[in-house]
Amino acid sequence: MTGRIVLLGATGYTGGLVLNALLARGLSPVLAGRNRDVLAAIAARHGGLDYALADVSDADSLSALLTSGDTLITTVGPFDRLGHAVARAAAASGAHYIDTTGEVSFVHDLHEQLHDLARETGSTLLPAFGYDYVPGILAAMLAAQYAGPTVRSVDIGYFATGPLWRGLSHGTRETMRDGMTLPALQWRNSRLVPTRTASAVRRFAVQGRRRSAFLVSGTEVLFLPHEFPGLDSVRVFNGWFPSLSRSISMVSAVSNLMAKTAPGRALNDVLTRPMVGPAGGPDATERARTRTYVVAQARSETAAPEVHVEGPNCYSLTGELVAWAAQQFATTAPGTAGVVSPVEAFGFDAFRDGCAEVGLQEV
């Protein structure tokens, strides 16, 4: 082992899934958080794990938590509000870092603000290494490779098989609501372009049926152009609720208009509050009812290959992916420092094999 694995957020829903996945691999993480009693109870329940107090709003406590060579996992979001100090502490200490964010602007800011610092200290920062956005990167990498050296565009669609709405966590619902008024980054004409979320709807072939999906964003738009410099366009779509895609597009337009004024934002918050729901997320039985399904279509001068990737439920997949990545970091120090993509962190072959190990693979 090259260092400790420290888990910040084990008291939350996603953090609990990550903890279970780590333990299943025979790993014993240090639990970190601000509630001593809750941490102590979780630690005792799992055989007496070590724990440490740390607060995402207290930079000193975060710095004291980490040493060079540690691997920090954080599931504490929303990351744009609560994640910057955590990532900075990891970069400054020379610790490696994995998070579960779905906020693309946060990942972009990490690269702008911490990439050089992390390279100086030897820290590898791996953001968004879960359902957001590993399946899309895997599918898009394969599709772009099949398209050949003249690949020019990739469209990625995220779908789910099974009844998803009841199986969404509080955090996912909150992110979806807030995302209606946040811009969706696209890679267009070889540059990043902010666009209104759900401003476009596209149809994909999913298990023999055409399903609609609305425009969102994903770290694919940040990372794929680095791997394929000839790409002119990268777009990401969400097709969780295909029959509602056009309705969601209209809701997004209205929400964006309301968000232009303080009274409008307040009213929008009130109107959309019911969609957030209670704390927590789906249990194992509910998670077993849905699976991840992602489609990527690439286009080149000579081909338009389409890749379909399938895997476990989005939350189960996130827990397993994060545990796999932490095990890699803890046993073999990563060779690439800075804010990196999954492919940069592990190499494509190891990344693809790791995805397959947790059940995410081309079908």
N, C-alpha and C positions, 0 to 999 in steps of 0.2 A: 504494500500500500504506500502511496506517495503522500498521503495526508488524510485528515479527517473528512467525513461528509457531514455537513451541517445543514439541517433542514429548518428553514424559517417559514412558519405557516402551518405546522402540523396540527394546530387546533382547528383549522378550517376544513371545508369539504374536500377541495382538491389536494390540500396538504395531507389529509388522512389517506387518500388513495395512493399518493406518492410514498408515504411511510409504509403502507402495507406492501407495496411493490418492492421497496428496498429490503424490508425484512424477509420477503420471499426469496431474495437473492442471497440471503445470509449476511447482509450488511447491517451495521449497527450505527445509525446516524446519531449525531448530537442534536437534540431538539432545541430550538431557539424560539423565543417569543417574550411577551411582556407580562403574561399571567403565570406567576410561579405555581399557584395551586393546580391550575389546569395542566401545565407542563408536567408537574410531578406525578399527577394521576395518570397521564398518558404514558410517561416513562415507566411507571411501576407496572402498568397493565401489559407492557411489552418486555417484561423481564429485567427491568432496572436500567433502562437507557440513560445515558448522561443527558443533562439539559443545562441551558444557560439562558440568562435573561438578556434580552435585547429588544430595542424599540426602533421601528423604522423611522421615527421622527427624531431619534437621538443618535447623532453621528458618532459620538464618543462610544456609545454602547456597541454600535456596529463595528467600529474599528477594533475594540477590545475583543470582539467575538472571533476574529479571523487572523490566521497567520499564513504565510506563504506556503503554497502547496495544498491548502485545504480546498475542498469543493463545496461551495455554497449553493444550495437550492432554495429559491424563494417562490412561493405561490401567493404572496401577499399583494393584492391589487385593490382598486385600479392602479396600475403601475405608473401611469403618468402623474398621479398624485402621491403615490406611496413608494415608488420603486427607485427613484433616482439616487437617493442617498445610499441605498443598499448596494446598487451596482457600483457606485463610486468607491464605497468601502472595500469591495472585493478587488476592484482594479488597483486601488492604492496599496493594498496589502500584498498583492501578488497571488491572491487566491483565485481559483477558477469559479465560474459562475454559470448557473443554469436557471432560467425562469420559464414561466408558463403563460406569459402575456399573450393577448390577442390584439394588442394595441400597436399598430404599425408605426404610428408617429413616435411612440416611445422607443422602438427599436432604431428608428432613424436618428433620433436624438442621441441615443447611446453611442452610435457610431460617430456622430459629429463631435461629441463631448468627451468620450472616454477611450476611443480607439488608440490614440497615440500614447496615453498614459498606460493603458494595459500592455501595449507592446514594450514599453520601457520596463515594467515590473515583471513581465513574463506571465501575465494573467490572461486566460482565455475566457471571454464572455460569450456565452451561447444563449441568446434570447429566443423566446417563442419556440421552444423545443417541446411541442406537444401536438395535440390535434391542430392547434394553431401553431405553425403551418407546415408541419412535417409531411403529411400526406400529399399536399399539393406540390411541394418541392420534389418529392420522390417521383410523382407522376409526371411532372413537367420536365424533370431531368431526363427521364426515359423517353418521353415524346420528342424532346429536342434532339436527343442523340439519334433516334430513329429517323428524324427529318434530315439529318446530315448537316454538313458544314455551312449550307446556305440558309439555315433556319432563320426566319424573320419574325415570327410571332408565336405566342403561346397564350391560349385561353384555358383557365382552370375553373372547374365547377365543383363545389363541395355539396354533397348530398348525404342523406341518411336513409337507410332501409328500416322500416318499422315506424311505430307511432312516437314521434319525437317530442311533440310539444309538452306533454306531461312529464317527460324525462329530461327537462332542461333545469340546470341549477339556477339558484338566485343570481350568482355572479354572471352567468351567461345571459340571462334575461336583462340584467342591468347594463351589460356591455352592448347588447342589441339595441336597447332603448337609447342609450347615449350615442350610439353610432349613427342614428338617424340624422343627427345634426353635425356630425363630423365629416370632413372630406375624405373621400376614398382616393388613395394614391394609385395612379396607373403609370406604367412605363409606356410612353407614347412619343413617337418620333425621336426615340433614343434619349428621352429625358423624363424625369419624374413630373407628373402633372396632377394636381389636386382636382378632383371631380366630385360632384354631389353623389353621396351614397345612394344607390338604387336608381340612378339616373338612366340606366340602361338595363334591358332584360335580354337574356340570351337563352337559347334552348340547347340542351345536350342530350345525347343518347345514354340512358341509364337502364340497364337490364332489359333492353329491348323496347323501351318506351322513351318518347321525347318529353323531357321535363324542363320547365322554365327555372331560371335562376336570375337574381338581381345583382348588379354590380356592387362589390364591396372593395376591400383591399386585403393585402396579404404580404408577408415578407418576401414572397416570390418576386414582387416588383423591385425589391431592393437587391436581392441576391442573384437571381438568374442572369441579369445582364453581365455580371462579373464572370460567370461561367461561359456565357455565349455572347461575346461582344457584338456580334452582328444582329442581335435582337432589336427590332424597331418597336415592338409592342408586347407588353405582358399585362393581362387583365385577369382579375379574380372575381368569381361570382359565388353567391350563396343560394343554393336550391333546396334548403331544408323544407320550405313550404311552397312547393311549385305552383299550386293553384292560387296562391296569394301574392305571387311575385309582382304583378302589375299593381295590385292594391297597395303593397308595401312601397312601391315606387311613388305612388300618389301621396301616401302618408309622409314619406320622406320630403317631398316637395313642400307640403304644408308645414311640417316641422321646421324646415329650414327657413321658411318665411317668418314663422313665429319667433324663431331664435334670434332674429335681428334686433329685437327690442327686449328690455328687461321684463316688462309685463307679459310679453309673448312667451319668453322663456319660462316664467313662473307658471303660466297657464299650461304650457306644454308639459311641464313636470307633473302637474296635477292630473292632466288627462291621461298621461302614459304610466302613471304610478301603478295602476292595477296589473300591468303586464310583468312587473318585476317579481311579484310573488313572495312567498316566505323564504327564510334562510335555508341553507342546505342544498341538497341535490338528490338525484335518484339513487335508490338502493341497488344492490346487486341484481335483484330480480328485475327491476325496471330497466337497468342498463343492459341486461341480456336480451331485451326485446328489440334493441336497435343496433345497427352496425354502421360503421363509417364507409362511405363510398365516394370516391373522388375521380373525376374525369379530367384529362388534359389533352387538348388538341393543339398540335404544332403545325405550322405551315412553312414550307421552304419553296424554293423554285421548282422542285421536282416531286414533292410529296406532302401529304397532310395526315400524318399518323395520329392515331387516337389511342391513348393509354387509359385503362381502367384499373384503379387500385382499390382494394377492399381490406377492411380490418375491423378490430373490435369497436365497441361503443366509444364515442369520443372521449368520455371521461376516463374509462378504463385504459384506453390507449395512451392518454396523456400520462397517467401514473406509470405505466410500463415503460414508455419512452424515456421519461425523466430518470427512472431508476437505472435503465440500461446506460444512459449517457453518464450518469454519476459514477457508475461502476467502471466505465472506461477511463474517466478522468482520474479516479482514485487509484487505479492499478497501473496505468500507463500515462504518465504526464503528457498532455497534448503538445504537439510540436508547433502549433500555430497560435501565437499570441495576438490579442486584439479582440475587437468585436467581430465575430465570425459567423458564417453560415454553417449549417450542418455538414455540408460537403467539405468546407474548409477545415472544420474541426476534426473530421474523421477520415476524409477521403471518400470518394463516391462508393467504392466497393464495400468498405466497412460500414458505411451509412446504410446502404441497401441491405446488407446482411443483417445489421442490427434491427432494421424495420421488419424484416422477415422473421427474426427471432421472436418479436412480440406480436406477430400475426398480421402485419401490414405488408401486403405484396400485390404484385400485378396479377390480374385475373383475366 
